[in-house]
């Protein structure tokens, strides 16, 4: 398993390391109005689940924008961005982003997503940067755990995985 680092220092990720072919775990996260939402019911079809530490950082902001903009050019693809930011902070980010239809979900309350998807950073209580592509059958078709939390994911690899479904 590749180590995950934050600013060059190894961190511990809680939960399993998921791979293509694994069933996508379901869990409860929060919508921007604090309403509980089942992750697998939050969108249908092909889904890109983008895990970020905080929307208030440059890389997370850019990652969320890039996947959202790419998805608007694709048919039947939804993007869900999950972070531990509070729901009202996510709502504020969405309002100021200039993007329509960005879907954010908060894992603030229980870290249920982080623990189910193996991205809960034990030392920091944030989510590691990772991207999962789910098929309409709720099976993981692609999983990418970014080695250094402060770096961008491989956007082209994620989009190539989406195009294969």
ZIQUIUR-V273800 format. One record per residue. RES is the residue in three letters. PSI is psi as a letter, one per 30 degrees, with the letter a starting at -180 (none if undefined). NEAR is the number of other ideal C-beta (glycine too) atoms within 8 Angstrom. D_LAST is the distance of its C-alpha to the last C-alpha in whole Angstrom. Layout:
# ZIQUIUR-V273800
RES,PSI,NEAR,D_LAST
RES,PSI,NEAR,D_LAST
This chain:
# ZIQUIUR-V273800
UNK,k,3,26
UNK,k,5,26
UNK,k,6,29
UNK,k,14,28
UNK,l,11,31
UNK,j,12,32
UNK,h,6,34
UNK,f,5,35
UNK,k,6,36
UNK,k,6,34
UNK,l,13,33
UNK,k,7,32
UNK,k,13,28
UNK,k,10,29
UNK,l,11,26
UNK,l,6,24
UNK,j,9,22
UNK,l,11,18
UNK,l,7,16
UNK,k,7,12
UNK,f,5,13
UNK,k,9,15
UNK,k,6,15
UNK,k,12,15
UNK,k,8,19
UNK,k,9,20
UNK,l,10,23
UNK,k,9,26
UNK,a,14,26
UNK,k,14,28
UNK,l,11,27
UNK,f,11,29
UNK,g,6,32
UNK,g,6,32
UNK,k,6,31
UNK,k,7,29
UNK,k,11,25
UNK,k,9,23
UNK,e,16,20
UNK,f,8,17
UNK,f,6,19
UNK,f,10,19
UNK,l,7,16
UNK,l,5,14
UNK,b,8,10
UNK,k,13,8
UNK,k,12,11
UNK,j,15,12
UNK,j,13,15
UNK,j,13,18
UNK,k,15,21
UNK,l,15,24
UNK,e,13,27
UNK,k,10,29
UNK,f,14,28
UNK,g,8,32
UNK,l,9,31
UNK,e,5,30
UNK,e,11,27
UNK,e,14,25
UNK,e,12,26
UNK,e,9,25
UNK,e,14,22
UNK,e,16,21
UNK,e,10,22
UNK,e,9,20
UNK,e,15,17
UNK,e,13,18
UNK,e,9,19
UNK,e,10,16
UNK,e,11,14
UNK,f,7,17
UNK,f,5,16
UNK,k,9,12
UNK,k,3,12
UNK,g,5,11
UNK,k,11,10
UNK,l,11,13
UNK,k,14,15
UNK,k,14,18
UNK,k,15,20
UNK,k,15,22
UNK,l,16,26
UNK,g,12,29
UNK,k,13,31
UNK,k,7,33
UNK,e,13,31
UNK,f,7,34
UNK,e,10,33
UNK,e,15,29
UNK,e,11,31
UNK,e,8,33
UNK,e,13,31
UNK,e,11,28
UNK,e,6,32
UNK,f,6,33
UNK,f,10,29
UNK,g,3,29
UNK,k,9,26
UNK,k,3,25
UNK,g,6,23
UNK,k,11,22
UNK,j,10,21
UNK,k,16,23
UNK,k,15,24
UNK,k,16,27
UNK,g,15,27
UNK,e,8,31
UNK,e,7,33
UNK,f,5,31
UNK,h,11,29
UNK,e,11,27
UNK,e,15,24
UNK,e,16,25
UNK,e,11,26
UNK,e,11,23
UNK,g,14,21
UNK,h,14,24
UNK,g,13,24
UNK,j,13,28
UNK,j,18,30
UNK,e,9,33
UNK,f,6,36
UNK,f,8,35
UNK,h,7,33
UNK,l,9,30
UNK,k,16,26
UNK,l,15,25
UNK,k,16,23
UNK,l,14,19
UNK,k,15,16
UNK,k,14,13
UNK,k,16,9
UNK,k,12,9
UNK,l,9,7
UNK,f,7,9
UNK,g,4,11
UNK,h,9,12
UNK,k,10,11
UNK,k,14,11
UNK,f,10,8
UNK,k,12,10
UNK,k,13,14
UNK,j,11,16
UNK,j,13,20
UNK,k,13,22
UNK,e,8,25
UNK,j,9,28
UNK,e,13,27
UNK,g,7,29
UNK,l,9,26
UNK,l,8,23
UNK,l,13,20
UNK,i,7,18
UNK,e,10,16
UNK,e,6,15
UNK,e,10,13
UNK,e,15,11
UNK,e,9,10
UNK,e,8,9
UNK,e,11,7
UNK,e,13,6
UNK,f,6,6
UNK,f,6,4
UNK,none,9,0
